[in-house]
Amino acid sequence: MNDQEKPKLNIVFVGHVDHGKSTLIGRILFDTNSLPEQKISEVKTICEQQGRPFEFAFLMDHMVEEREQNITIDTAQIFFKTKSRDYVIIDAPGHVEFTKNMITGASQAEAAILIVDANEGVQEQTKRHAKFLSLLGLNQVIVVLNKMDQIKYKEERFKEVEKNLQDFLGKIDISPSFIIPISAFEGDNVTKLSDKMPWYQGKTIIDALDTFKQTKGTAEQSLRFPVQDLYKVGDKRIIVGQVASGTIRKGDEVVFSPKNTQSKIKTIEKLDQQLEEAVTGENIGLTLEDPLFIDRGDIASLANDLPKTTTKIKGNIFWMSKKPLSLNDSLTLQCATQETGITIKKITNRIDSSTLEIVADESNELKITEIATVTIQTDNEIVIDNFNEVPELGRFTLIRDGAVVAGGIIIKE
């Protein structure tokens, strides 16, 4: 497998600004040889001029500064590699534009690392950032207790902070896959197991990450094919769309939801060729054995693996309009190629996206740049999936007077 074929996993780093986030990212980039030599030389020179040891945080901060000045580095270009795959680093929350992108699914995190200072323990910002992960519905989470060198690598303190974290995370439905004691500055348990903590026999951060699964756009997922359009070419009726997830094969028995009409795939067409199968991300045309009445917005799936159809959705949204969202407001919802009228029935977990402060547990409105969990009643049945499983059917936009006013992700009830 060459580099272009290596799978990519999108990962978000979150945590209190002083708990070593930049240092950890810089250390990972350095230890995985994922940085240009020129970048390392620049930071070495800066540190020498300031009479200080090499600062891994400077690597990340330098890149962020360049990105903010629109010089050379874009968010998606910050990545590191392991033997298993490439990782794309998504910027951490606390910045309104980032939060907006994240919650609307423009940047799709598949896993997260939550960084906590082992000395300071769980802080208010830690709780806010953990709550943010909960809002995103992420279920592949590594917690790292950083700065173990500053507490002399004491197991007792690690256990104490670990228990406090577990107690809090349990309340917001986060079950971390790993909790790892590290020193980002010294490199302990980042890419290599540390000999300074013989009491810890678990995985390094890199090894832990490599156990995570790709959750976005794999051919092994359930088949979901949102119908984009229908064309008539001669006697043929061609159903056009993009495979949102899974694999579709000639001869497959498929059901079109929410109508629940069923037929076999007669042909799969792409440009001027006929295919035996098509996978996630491919734009194709389908013909069926039977003359079914199919509409734009219908979702095809395998007969033995149907999606959920519903008239009630629970989702986390980012509100983008100056005019607040209010209870019982009527809007239009778009999810994949589906479109329906909706009514807002409940607004909970209202959060200020710039500070991650909780504004209200339950509310009658939502203001610009705020995040909340909403309960939505749809006018018609629609097909949905959990965002972590099928992103295309797990994210949506809300429209008012022809303008997009919110983006969101569907979460489990």
Sine and cosine of phi, psi and omega as CSV:
sin_phi,cos_phi,sin_psi,cos_psi,sin_omega,cos_omega
0.00,0.00,0.83,-0.55,0.03,-1.00
-1.00,0.07,0.10,-0.99,-0.09,-1.00
-0.86,0.51,-0.59,0.81,-0.02,-1.00
-0.93,0.38,-0.47,0.88,-0.03,-1.00
-1.00,0.01,-0.23,0.97,-0.02,-1.00
-0.88,0.47,0.70,-0.72,0.01,-1.00
-0.92,0.39,0.44,-0.90,0.03,-1.00
-0.89,-0.46,0.61,-0.79,0.08,-1.00
-0.82,-0.57,0.79,-0.62,-0.03,-1.00
-1.00,0.03,0.81,-0.59,-0.08,-1.00
-0.78,-0.62,0.69,-0.72,0.02,-1.00
-0.95,-0.32,0.69,-0.72,0.07,-1.00
-0.97,-0.23,0.82,-0.57,0.03,-1.00
-0.77,-0.64,0.39,-0.92,0.03,-1.00
0.45,-0.89,0.29,-0.96,0.03,-1.00
-0.80,0.60,0.65,-0.76,-0.10,-1.00
-0.85,0.53,-0.48,0.88,-0.03,-1.00
-0.99,-0.10,0.11,0.99,-0.07,-1.00
-1.00,-0.06,0.11,0.99,0.16,-0.99
0.99,-0.17,0.40,0.92,-0.03,-1.00
-0.88,0.48,-0.77,0.63,-0.02,-1.00
-0.90,0.44,-0.61,0.79,0.02,-1.00
-0.89,0.45,-0.68,0.73,-0.01,-1.00
-0.91,0.43,-0.71,0.70,0.00,-1.00
-0.89,0.45,-0.70,0.72,0.04,-1.00
-0.86,0.51,-0.68,0.73,0.01,-1.00
-0.89,0.46,-0.69,0.72,0.00,-1.00
-0.90,0.44,-0.70,0.71,0.03,-1.00
-0.86,0.50,-0.66,0.75,-0.03,-1.00
-0.94,0.35,-0.76,0.64,-0.09,-1.00
-0.93,0.36,-0.39,0.92,0.01,-1.00
-0.99,-0.14,0.23,0.97,0.01,-1.00
0.79,0.61,0.68,0.73,-0.07,-1.00
-0.97,-0.23,0.26,0.97,-0.03,-1.00
-0.87,-0.49,0.57,-0.82,0.11,-0.99
-0.91,0.42,0.60,-0.80,0.01,-1.00
-0.84,0.54,-0.56,0.83,0.00,-1.00
-0.87,0.49,-0.65,0.76,-0.01,-1.00
-0.90,0.44,-0.69,0.72,0.01,-1.00
-0.90,0.43,-0.67,0.74,0.01,-1.00
-0.88,0.48,-0.65,0.76,0.01,-1.00
-0.87,0.50,-0.72,0.69,-0.04,-1.00
-0.93,0.37,-0.63,0.78,0.06,-1.00
-0.84,0.54,-0.70,0.71,-0.02,-1.00
-0.89,0.46,-0.71,0.71,0.01,-1.00
-0.86,0.51,-0.72,0.69,-0.03,-1.00
-0.90,0.43,-0.66,0.75,0.02,-1.00
-0.90,0.44,-0.66,0.75,0.01,-1.00
-0.89,0.45,-0.51,0.86,-0.01,-1.00
-1.00,-0.05,0.02,1.00,0.04,-1.00
0.91,0.42,0.63,0.78,-0.01,-1.00
-0.76,-0.65,0.33,-0.94,0.05,-1.00
-0.92,0.40,0.24,-0.97,-0.02,-1.00
-0.84,0.54,0.80,-0.59,-0.04,-1.00
-0.96,-0.28,0.93,-0.36,0.01,-1.00
-0.91,0.42,-0.50,0.86,0.01,-1.00
-0.88,0.48,-0.52,0.85,-0.01,-1.00
-0.89,0.46,-0.53,0.85,0.01,-1.00
-0.86,0.51,-0.76,0.65,-0.01,-1.00
-0.94,0.34,-0.72,0.70,-0.03,-1.00
-0.88,0.48,-0.62,0.78,0.01,-1.00
-0.89,0.45,-0.65,0.76,0.00,-1.00
-0.93,0.36,-0.65,0.76,0.02,-1.00
-0.89,0.46,-0.68,0.74,0.01,-1.00
-0.87,0.50,-0.69,0.73,0.03,-1.00
-0.89,0.46,-0.66,0.75,-0.03,-1.00
-0.91,0.42,-0.68,0.74,-0.01,-1.00
-0.90,0.43,-0.46,0.89,0.03,-1.00
-1.00,0.00,0.08,1.00,0.01,-1.00
0.84,0.55,0.65,0.76,-0.03,-1.00
-1.00,0.01,-0.96,0.29,-0.11,-0.99
-0.75,-0.66,-0.41,0.91,-0.19,-0.98
-0.95,-0.32,0.77,-0.63,0.05,-1.00
-0.94,-0.34,0.40,-0.92,-0.06,-1.00
-0.77,0.64,-0.74,0.68,-0.10,-0.99
-0.93,0.36,-0.17,0.99,-0.01,-1.00
-1.00,-0.03,-0.07,1.00,0.07,-1.00
-1.00,0.04,0.96,-0.29,-0.05,-1.00
-0.53,-0.85,0.31,-0.95,0.10,-0.99
-0.69,-0.73,0.28,-0.96,-0.10,-1.00
-0.83,-0.55,0.57,-0.82,0.22,-0.98
-0.84,-0.54,0.00,-1.00,0.02,-1.00
-0.90,0.44,-0.47,0.88,-0.08,-1.00
-0.99,0.12,-0.66,0.75,-0.13,-0.99
-0.26,-0.97,0.09,-1.00,0.15,-0.99
-0.99,-0.12,0.53,-0.85,0.05,-1.00
-0.87,-0.49,0.76,-0.64,0.10,-1.00
-0.99,-0.14,0.82,-0.58,0.01,-1.00
-1.00,0.03,0.84,-0.54,0.09,-1.00
-0.99,-0.13,0.69,-0.72,-0.03,-1.00
-0.84,0.54,0.44,-0.90,-0.06,-1.00
-1.00,0.08,0.42,-0.91,-0.07,-1.00
-0.94,0.35,0.18,-0.98,-0.05,-1.00
0.85,-0.52,-0.12,0.99,0.00,-1.00
-0.84,-0.53,0.79,-0.61,-0.15,-0.99
-0.83,0.56,-0.73,0.68,-0.04,-1.00
-0.90,0.44,-0.61,0.79,0.03,-1.00
-0.88,0.47,-0.75,0.66,-0.04,-1.00
-0.87,0.50,-0.67,0.74,0.03,-1.00
-0.85,0.52,-0.75,0.66,0.00,-1.00
-0.89,0.46,-0.66,0.76,-0.09,-1.00
-0.91,0.41,-0.76,0.65,-0.11,-0.99
-0.95,0.32,-0.44,0.90,0.04,-1.00
-1.00,0.07,-0.09,1.00,0.07,-1.00
1.00,0.06,0.13,0.99,0.05,-1.00
-0.90,0.43,-0.61,0.79,0.16,-0.99
-0.93,-0.37,0.84,-0.54,-0.15,-0.99
-0.93,-0.36,0.99,-0.16,0.05,-1.00
-0.97,0.24,0.70,-0.71,0.06,-1.00
-0.95,-0.31,-0.26,0.97,-0.01,-1.00
-0.44,-0.90,0.27,-0.96,-0.04,-1.00
-0.61,-0.79,0.50,-0.87,0.18,-0.98
-0.88,-0.48,0.86,-0.51,0.06,-1.00
-0.98,-0.19,0.85,-0.52,-0.10,-1.00
-0.97,-0.22,0.78,-0.62,-0.01,-1.00
-0.77,-0.64,0.72,-0.70,0.06,-1.00
-0.95,0.32,0.87,-0.49,-0.04,-1.00
-0.90,0.44,-0.45,0.89,0.00,-1.00
-0.98,0.20,-0.75,0.66,-0.05,-1.00
-0.98,0.19,-0.47,0.88,0.00,-1.00
0.96,0.27,-0.35,-0.93,-0.09,-1.00
-0.95,0.30,0.87,-0.49,0.03,-1.00
-0.94,-0.35,0.14,-0.99,0.01,-1.00
-0.85,0.52,-0.67,0.74,0.02,-1.00
-0.90,0.44,-0.57,0.82,0.06,-1.00
-0.86,0.52,-0.70,0.71,-0.03,-1.00
-0.91,0.42,-0.65,0.76,0.00,-1.00
-0.89,0.45,-0.71,0.70,-0.04,-1.00
-0.93,0.37,-0.58,0.82,0.07,-1.00
-0.91,0.42,-0.62,0.78,0.03,-1.00
-0.89,0.46,-0.60,0.80,0.04,-1.00
-0.88,0.48,-0.68,0.73,0.04,-1.00
-0.89,0.46,-0.62,0.78,0.04,-1.00
-0.89,0.45,-0.66,0.75,0.03,-1.00
-0.88,0.48,-0.57,0.82,-0.01,-1.00
-0.97,0.23,-0.21,0.98,0.02,-1.00
0.96,0.29,0.35,0.94,-0.02,-1.00
-0.95,0.32,0.69,-0.72,0.02,-1.00
-0.86,-0.51,0.15,0.99,0.12,-0.99
-0.90,-0.44,1.00,-0.07,-0.13,-0.99
-0.78,-0.63,0.75,-0.66,0.15,-0.99
-0.94,-0.33,0.77,-0.63,0.13,-0.99
-0.98,-0.21,0.77,-0.64,0.09,-1.00
-0.90,-0.44,0.74,-0.68,0.11,-0.99
-0.99,-0.12,0.97,-0.26,-0.14,-0.99
-1.00,0.00,0.20,-0.98,0.05,-1.00
0.90,0.43,0.57,0.82,0.05,-1.00
-0.87,0.49,-0.46,0.89,0.02,-1.00
-0.89,0.45,-0.50,0.87,-0.03,-1.00
-0.97,0.23,-0.25,0.97,0.06,-1.00
-0.91,-0.42,0.41,0.91,0.07,-1.00
0.84,0.54,0.54,0.84,0.11,-0.99
0.84,0.54,0.57,0.82,-0.08,-1.00
-0.97,0.23,0.82,-0.57,0.01,-1.00
-0.91,0.43,-0.59,0.81,-0.06,-1.00
-0.86,0.50,-0.70,0.72,-0.01,-1.00
-0.93,0.37,-0.64,0.77,0.05,-1.00
-0.84,0.54,-0.74,0.67,-0.03,-1.00
-0.88,0.47,-0.63,0.78,-0.02,-1.00
-0.90,0.43,-0.75,0.66,0.01,-1.00
-0.93,0.38,-0.62,0.78,0.02,-1.00
-0.85,0.53,-0.69,0.73,-0.01,-1.00
-0.91,0.41,-0.69,0.72,0.02,-1.00
-0.87,0.50,-0.66,0.75,0.02,-1.00
-0.90,0.44,-0.74,0.67,-0.03,-1.00
-0.86,0.50,-0.65,0.76,0.01,-1.00
-0.88,0.48,-0.69,0.72,-0.02,-1.00
-0.95,0.32,-0.74,0.68,-0.05,-1.00
-0.88,0.48,-0.57,0.82,0.02,-1.00
-0.88,0.48,-0.54,0.84,-0.02,-1.00
-0.95,0.30,-0.38,0.92,-0.03,-1.00
-0.92,-0.40,0.39,0.92,0.12,-0.99
0.88,0.48,0.60,0.80,0.14,-0.99
-0.93,-0.37,0.82,-0.57,0.05,-1.00
-0.88,-0.47,0.99,-0.12,-0.08,-1.00
-0.88,0.47,0.65,-0.76,0.03,-1.00
-0.95,0.31,-0.55,0.83,-0.02,-1.00
-0.57,-0.82,0.57,-0.82,0.20,-0.98
-0.82,-0.57,0.90,-0.44,-0.19,-0.98
-0.85,-0.53,0.80,-0.61,0.10,-0.99
-0.99,0.17,0.79,-0.62,-0.06,-1.00
-0.64,-0.77,0.26,-0.96,0.33,-0.95
-0.79,-0.61,0.96,-0.28,0.00,-1.00
-0.89,0.45,-0.62,0.78,-0.04,-1.00
-0.91,0.41,-0.69,0.73,-0.02,-1.00
-1.00,0.05,-0.29,0.96,0.01,-1.00
1.00,0.01,0.18,0.98,-0.03,-1.00
-0.93,0.37,0.82,-0.57,0.08,-1.00
0.87,0.49,0.39,0.92,0.07,-1.00
-1.00,0.00,-0.91,0.41,0.11,-0.99
-0.92,-0.40,-0.25,0.97,0.02,-1.00
-0.73,-0.69,0.62,-0.79,0.05,-1.00
-0.91,0.42,0.66,-0.75,-0.05,-1.00
-1.00,0.06,0.62,-0.78,0.10,-1.00
-1.00,0.01,0.00,1.00,-0.01,-1.00
-1.00,0.03,-0.17,0.99,0.03,-1.00
-0.78,-0.63,0.93,0.37,-0.04,-1.00
-0.88,0.48,-0.32,0.95,0.02,-1.00
-0.96,0.28,-0.25,0.97,0.03,-1.00
-0.98,-0.20,0.88,-0.48,-0.05,-1.00
-0.90,-0.43,0.27,0.96,-0.06,-1.00
-1.00,0.08,-0.40,-0.92,-0.07,-1.00
-1.00,-0.03,0.38,-0.93,0.20,-0.98
-0.97,0.25,0.18,-0.98,0.05,-1.00
-0.85,0.52,-0.73,0.68,-0.05,-1.00
-0.89,0.46,-0.70,0.72,0.01,-1.00
-0.91,0.42,-0.60,0.80,0.03,-1.00
-0.91,0.42,-0.70,0.71,0.02,-1.00
-0.86,0.51,-0.63,0.77,-0.05,-1.00
-0.93,0.37,-0.19,0.98,0.07,-1.00
-1.00,0.09,-0.24,0.97,-0.06,-1.00
-0.96,0.29,0.46,-0.89,-0.04,-1.00
-0.99,-0.12,0.53,-0.85,0.18,-0.98
-0.92,0.40,0.78,-0.62,0.02,-1.00
-0.93,-0.38,-0.12,0.99,-0.05,-1.00
-0.94,-0.35,0.81,-0.58,0.20,-0.98
0.86,0.51,0.82,0.57,0.07,-1.00
-0.93,-0.38,0.48,-0.88,-0.06,-1.00
-0.95,0.31,-0.27,0.96,-0.04,-1.00
-1.00,0.09,-0.17,0.99,-0.03,-1.00
-0.95,0.31,0.12,-0.99,0.10,-0.99
-0.87,0.49,0.62,-0.78,0.02,-1.00
-0.94,0.33,0.80,-0.60,0.14,-0.99
-0.69,-0.73,0.86,-0.51,-0.04,-1.00
-0.78,-0.63,1.00,-0.09,0.04,-1.00
-0.96,0.29,0.78,-0.63,-0.02,-1.00
-0.97,0.26,0.84,-0.54,-0.02,-1.00
-1.00,-0.01,-0.67,0.74,-0.08,-1.00
-0.27,-0.96,0.17,-0.98,0.06,-1.00
-0.75,-0.67,0.70,-0.71,-0.01,-1.00
-0.81,-0.59,0.53,-0.85,0.12,-0.99
-0.92,-0.39,0.87,-0.50,0.02,-1.00
-0.84,-0.54,0.97,-0.22,-0.09,-1.00
0.91,0.41,-0.83,-0.56,0.03,-1.00
-1.00,0.00,-0.11,0.99,-0.08,-1.00
-1.00,0.01,0.68,-0.73,0.18,-0.98
-0.97,-0.25,0.90,-0.43,-0.08,-1.00
-0.96,-0.27,0.80,-0.59,0.02,-1.00
-0.99,-0.10,0.87,-0.49,-0.14,-0.99
-0.94,-0.33,0.60,-0.80,0.06,-1.00
0.05,-1.00,-0.05,-1.00,0.05,-1.00
-0.92,-0.40,0.69,-0.72,0.05,-1.00
-0.93,0.38,0.93,-0.38,-0.04,-1.00
-0.97,0.24,-0.55,0.83,0.05,-1.00
-0.31,-0.95,0.39,-0.92,0.07,-1.00
0.99,0.16,-0.28,-0.96,-0.05,-1.00
-0.75,-0.67,0.68,-0.73,0.06,-1.00
-0.88,-0.47,0.69,-0.72,-0.09,-1.00
-0.80,-0.59,0.49,-0.87,0.10,-0.99
-0.84,0.54,0.75,-0.67,-0.02,-1.00
1.00,-0.05,-0.18,0.98,0.03,-1.00
-0.89,0.46,0.63,-0.78,0.13,-0.99
-1.00,0.06,0.90,-0.44,-0.07,-1.00
-0.86,-0.51,0.47,-0.88,0.05,-1.00
-0.89,-0.45,0.69,-0.72,0.07,-1.00
-0.98,-0.19,0.92,-0.38,-0.01,-1.00
-0.99,-0.12,0.44,-0.90,0.08,1.00
-1.00,0.02,0.10,0.99,-0.03,-1.00
-0.94,0.33,-0.43,0.90,-0.06,-1.00
0.90,0.44,0.60,0.80,0.14,-0.99
-1.00,0.01,0.54,-0.84,-0.18,-0.98
-0.74,-0.67,0.60,-0.80,0.06,-1.00
-0.29,-0.96,0.09,-1.00,0.07,-1.00
-0.98,-0.20,0.53,-0.85,0.06,-1.00
-0.96,0.27,0.88,-0.47,0.01,-1.00
-0.99,0.10,-0.77,0.64,0.05,-1.00
-0.62,-0.78,0.45,-0.89,0.15,-0.99
-0.88,-0.48,0.85,-0.52,-0.14,-0.99
-0.86,-0.51,0.65,-0.76,0.03,-1.00
-0.62,-0.78,0.92,-0.40,-0.12,-0.99
0.83,0.56,-0.86,-0.51,-0.05,-1.00
-0.98,-0.21,0.21,0.98,-0.05,-1.00
-0.89,-0.46,0.37,-0.93,0.08,-1.00
-0.95,-0.30,0.69,-0.72,-0.07,-1.00
-0.94,-0.34,0.41,-0.91,0.13,-0.99
-0.99,0.12,-0.51,0.86,0.01,-1.00
-0.41,-0.91,0.30,-0.95,0.09,-1.00
-0.65,-0.76,0.52,-0.85,-0.09,-1.00
-0.85,-0.53,0.07,-1.00,-0.01,-1.00
-0.68,0.73,0.77,-0.64,0.08,-1.00
1.00,-0.06,-0.21,0.98,-0.03,-1.00
-0.99,0.11,0.71,-0.71,0.09,-1.00
-1.00,-0.01,0.86,-0.51,-0.13,-0.99
-0.64,-0.77,0.18,-0.98,0.18,-0.98
-0.87,-0.48,0.59,-0.80,0.00,-1.00
-0.86,-0.51,0.59,-0.81,0.25,-0.97
-0.86,-0.51,0.47,-0.88,-0.10,-1.00
-0.91,-0.42,0.35,-0.94,0.06,-1.00
-0.94,0.34,-0.47,0.88,-0.07,-1.00
-0.90,-0.44,0.50,-0.87,-0.02,-1.00
-0.99,0.14,0.95,0.30,-0.03,-1.00
-0.99,0.17,0.42,-0.91,0.12,-0.99
-1.00,-0.02,0.96,-0.29,-0.06,-1.00
-0.91,-0.41,0.61,-0.79,0.02,-1.00
-0.88,-0.47,0.39,-0.92,0.23,-0.97
-0.84,0.55,0.69,-0.73,-0.01,-1.00
0.99,-0.15,-0.30,0.95,0.11,-0.99
-0.92,0.40,0.50,-0.86,-0.03,-1.00
-0.87,-0.49,0.86,-0.52,0.04,-1.00
-1.00,0.01,0.66,-0.75,0.08,-1.00
-0.53,-0.85,0.24,-0.97,0.00,-1.00
-0.93,0.37,0.58,-0.81,-0.08,-1.00
-0.86,0.51,-0.46,0.89,-0.03,-1.00
-0.99,-0.14,0.17,0.99,-0.03,-1.00
-0.51,-0.86,0.94,0.33,-0.12,-0.99
-0.99,0.11,0.51,-0.86,0.06,-1.00
-0.99,0.16,0.07,-1.00,0.05,-1.00
-1.00,0.09,0.73,-0.69,0.15,-0.99
-0.92,-0.38,0.62,-0.79,-0.13,-0.99
-0.38,-0.93,0.26,-0.97,0.17,-0.99
-0.88,-0.47,0.17,0.99,0.01,-1.00
-0.71,-0.70,0.81,-0.59,-0.04,-1.00
-0.83,-0.56,0.63,-0.78,0.18,-0.98
-0.91,-0.42,0.81,-0.59,-0.05,-1.00
-0.55,-0.83,0.31,-0.95,0.11,-0.99
-0.97,-0.24,0.80,-0.60,-0.08,-1.00
-0.82,-0.57,0.43,-0.90,0.13,-0.99
-0.93,-0.37,0.87,-0.49,-0.10,-0.99
-1.00,0.00,0.77,-0.64,-0.15,-0.99
-0.88,-0.48,0.09,1.00,-0.06,-1.00
-0.97,-0.24,0.56,-0.83,0.06,-1.00
-0.92,0.40,-0.50,0.87,0.08,-1.00
-0.99,0.16,0.87,-0.50,-0.08,-1.00
-0.88,0.48,0.38,-0.92,0.15,-0.99
-1.00,0.06,0.71,-0.70,0.01,-1.00
-0.84,-0.55,0.39,-0.92,0.08,-1.00
-0.83,0.55,0.61,-0.79,0.01,-1.00
0.94,0.35,0.15,0.99,0.13,-0.99
-0.89,0.45,0.58,-0.82,0.08,-1.00
-0.97,-0.25,0.79,-0.62,0.01,-1.00
-0.67,-0.75,-0.02,-1.00,0.10,-0.99
-0.94,-0.35,0.71,-0.71,0.04,-1.00
-0.95,-0.32,0.72,-0.69,0.13,-0.99
-0.88,-0.47,0.78,-0.62,0.04,-1.00
-0.67,-0.74,0.91,-0.42,-0.17,-0.98
0.83,0.56,-0.83,-0.56,0.01,-1.00
-0.99,-0.13,0.10,1.00,-0.01,-1.00
-0.99,0.10,0.53,-0.85,0.06,-1.00
-0.57,-0.82,0.74,-0.67,0.01,-1.00
-0.43,-0.90,0.43,-0.90,0.13,-0.99
-0.96,0.28,0.51,-0.86,-0.02,-1.00
-0.61,-0.79,0.30,-0.96,0.10,-0.99
-0.78,-0.62,0.70,-0.72,0.02,-1.00
-0.99,0.15,0.87,-0.48,-0.08,-1.00
-0.98,-0.21,-0.44,0.90,-0.06,-1.00
-0.41,-0.91,0.62,-0.78,0.07,-1.00
-0.79,-0.61,0.90,-0.44,-0.01,-1.00
-0.75,-0.66,0.14,-0.99,0.04,-1.00
0.79,0.62,0.74,0.68,-0.04,-1.00
-0.96,0.26,0.82,-0.57,-0.14,-0.99
-0.74,-0.67,0.66,-0.75,0.13,-0.99
-0.98,0.20,0.89,-0.45,-0.13,-0.99
-0.93,0.37,-0.43,0.90,-0.06,-1.00
-0.98,0.20,-0.49,0.87,-0.01,-1.00
-0.93,-0.37,-0.25,0.97,-0.13,-0.99
0.87,0.48,0.37,0.93,0.10,-0.99
-0.97,0.26,0.63,-0.77,0.08,-1.00
-0.98,0.19,0.88,-0.48,-0.01,-1.00
-0.99,0.15,-0.70,0.72,0.01,-1.00
-0.31,-0.95,0.58,-0.81,0.06,-1.00
-0.95,0.31,-0.60,0.80,0.06,-1.00
-0.64,-0.77,0.63,-0.78,-0.14,-0.99
-0.53,-0.85,0.29,-0.96,0.08,-1.00
-0.99,-0.13,-0.12,0.99,-0.04,-1.00
-0.48,-0.88,0.19,-0.98,0.04,-1.00
-0.62,-0.78,0.79,-0.61,-0.08,-1.00
-0.98,-0.20,0.18,-0.98,-0.05,-1.00
-0.81,0.58,0.67,-0.75,-0.03,-1.00
0.90,0.43,0.28,0.96,0.10,-0.99
-0.99,-0.14,0.44,-0.90,0.03,-1.00
-0.93,-0.38,0.54,-0.84,0.10,-1.00
-0.37,-0.93,0.29,-0.96,0.17,-0.98
-1.00,-0.08,0.79,-0.62,-0.03,-1.00
-0.83,-0.56,0.54,-0.84,0.15,-0.99
-0.97,-0.25,0.79,-0.61,-0.14,-0.99
-0.86,-0.51,0.74,-0.67,0.13,-0.99
-0.98,-0.20,0.82,-0.57,-0.01,-1.00
-0.99,-0.12,0.52,-0.85,0.01,-1.00
-0.94,0.34,-0.51,0.86,-0.01,-1.00
-0.77,-0.64,0.35,-0.94,0.07,-1.00
-0.90,0.43,0.70,-0.71,0.10,-1.00
-0.76,-0.65,0.28,-0.96,-0.02,-1.00
-0.99,-0.16,0.78,-0.63,0.01,-1.00
-0.72,-0.70,0.33,-0.94,0.14,-0.99
-0.66,-0.75,0.30,-0.95,0.12,-0.99
-0.92,0.39,0.67,-0.74,-0.06,-1.00
-0.83,0.55,-0.61,0.79,-0.01,-1.00
-0.92,0.38,-0.37,0.93,-0.09,-1.00
-0.99,-0.15,-0.76,0.65,0.05,-1.00
-0.71,-0.70,1.00,-0.04,-0.09,-1.00
-0.80,0.59,-0.66,0.75,-0.07,-1.00
-0.87,0.49,-0.53,0.85,0.01,-1.00
-0.96,-0.27,0.20,0.98,0.02,-1.00
-0.90,-0.44,0.05,1.00,0.07,-1.00
-0.78,-0.63,0.41,-0.91,-0.08,-1.00
-0.47,-0.88,0.27,-0.96,0.14,-0.99
-0.84,-0.54,0.48,-0.88,0.08,-1.00
-0.93,-0.36,0.67,-0.74,-0.10,-1.00
-0.82,-0.57,0.71,-0.71,0.07,-1.00
-0.73,-0.68,0.79,-0.62,0.00,-1.00
0.78,0.62,0.65,0.76,0.08,-1.00
0.99,0.15,-0.04,1.00,-0.03,-1.00
-0.91,-0.42,0.60,-0.80,0.07,-1.00
-0.95,0.31,0.85,-0.53,-0.04,-1.00
-0.92,-0.38,-0.20,0.98,0.01,-1.00
-0.35,-0.94,0.46,-0.89,0.16,-0.99
-0.82,-0.57,0.51,-0.86,-0.05,-1.00
-0.40,-0.91,0.15,-0.99,0.09,-1.00
-0.81,-0.58,0.57,-0.82,0.00,-1.00
-1.00,0.09,0.72,-0.69,0.01,-1.00
-0.87,-0.49,0.28,-0.96,-0.01,-1.00
-0.95,0.32,0.56,-0.83,0.07,-1.00
-0.92,0.39,0.00,0.00,0.00,0.00
